[in-house]
Amino acid sequence: MSTQELRKIAGQLIMIRFPGTVLEPATADFIRANGIRGVCLFRGNMTDSAQLAKLTADLRDAMGPNSLIAIDQEGGAVVRSTWVPAPPAAMGLGAADDTDLAYRTGAAVARAAKSLGFNWNFAPVLDLNNNPNNPVIAERSFGAEPQRAVELAMAWMAGSHAEGVACCVKHFPGHGDTHVDSHRDLPTVDKALPELDLLELAPFRAAAPVAPAMMTAHIVYPAIDPDNPATMSPAILDGILRKQWNYKGIIITDGMDMHAIAGRYGVGNAAVRALLAGADMVMALGTTETQDETLDAIAAALADGSLPQGAVEERLARLNALAQAYPCQQRSYKEDAADRAIMAEGWRRALTARGNPQRPAADSRLRLVVRQDVVSDGVSEAGVPAAGVAASLGKLYDVELLTFADANTFDWSSLPQDGRFTVLASTSRLRYGDNARNNWKPDLHLALWNPYQALDIQSPALMTYGFAAPALEAINAWLSGELEATGRCPVPGFA
């Protein structure tokens, strides 16, 4: 075969991203010339429903009938389309502890996603968050107990599948017990295999018979393979998933542009190693240059036979089967109002109290203390602006807003002691350090993102597991006495 023919085969084994909100001619030409059939879209690709529906339609036209157009629409902070009904985070659903609610939530997410032109959602998360210092999972996990977490996740997935959007569970074999974000470095989970079997692996093993796809983790598990991260480990992908568990679905890598991979192995080399280890599709999310490097490396491996033709045909058959089972076809979306009601129910039932919080009197004057800027951790959307929290609480109280730039350097003792009811709202994923922990105690802490922040501040707290508008509405419902906080945090340490 010619190099171009080999690249067109390689193109069917990778998923790309691109900048902008329209399909530029150069990108469309790149897709067609290289046989690309998989694209993942991010927030920077989206402005509104009409624009996004046009973009996904143009992509389908460029990629053909077996298109795979993917999105990370998990819920909570990890959503890309922010104008559709806002789903509660997985841990919020864990706090509500209702599989029917999880099913209805997954179905509602899928209805919106399908109306925008997606047929693949990189959710739900099956990581068990048993490490309070995990910098990237936290509320994205359904909890820390394997059986209940997987029951909720499978209900969510069943709802999505009923509405025609394929799920991809992640991050196999488990990202929950790490203190390093693989977007930035290469984590290690150094546990004995029996421990991994009982905890990290358990949800994925339970999901294997029904999950149409699994995403790999860029993490080293020395007890299984001390030399390779899971994404490039034959012992993990082929040995455990394919041979031990007889997994029939798609294995797709996490983004190969992440520092855990790209900085250590090089994107082309890593892509070939991932395919040889057992992956079906490589997420080549970098630039056009790194995508070209990936295509060249896979084409070279096809040419010299190191990536056998039979193995490639098996991978292409699995990918085709996924695209045919979940065809990339837009649908009308008439359920917006009903789906918003489902999501609001989830946020309200997720609301969790810690330390017996007391409602301020109706005529109270509040001082709201909150970070002055909104930040993203690189995976999630940025948090709610300080003014947004103030405006929400301002519906009920006279609110004075006071902001800080850095909780670690802010002089907490400078806050006035004038009798105002003080509220701290935490609007980033960052845990608090000793400065905030030791030098101030508000009357009420609103943990609006990472629930573990409620452990940092020794004050009564309300935890929402996310900062979408329905979370703030649930807070106000509690403050006004309309709602009780009935959620129970599904990870240790919050009793």
Secondary structure, 3 states (H helix, E strand, C coil): CCHHHHHHHHHCCEEECCCCCCCCHHHHHHHHHCCCCEEECCHHHCCCHHHHHHHHHHHHHHHCCCCEEEECCCECCECCCCCCCCCCCHHHHHHHCCHHHHHHHHHHHHHHHHHCCCCEECCCECCCCCCCCCCCCHHHCCCCCHHHHHHHHHHHHHHHHHCCCEECEEEECCCCCCCCCCCCCCCECCCCHHHHHHCCHHHHHHHCCCCCEEEECCCEECCCEEEEEHHHCHHHHHHHHHHHCCCCCEEEEEECCCHHHHHHHCHHHHHHHHHHHCCCEEEECCCHHHHHHHHHHHHHHHHCCCCCHHHHHHHHHHHHHHHHHCCCCCCCCCCHHHHHHHHHHHHHHHCEEECCCCCCCCCCEEEEEEECCCCCCCCCCCCCCHHHHHHHHCCCCEEEEEEECCCCCCCHHHCCCCCCEEEEEECCCCCCCHHHHHHCCCCEEEECCCHHHHHCCCCCEEECCCCCHHHHHHHHHHHCCCCCCCECCCCCCCC
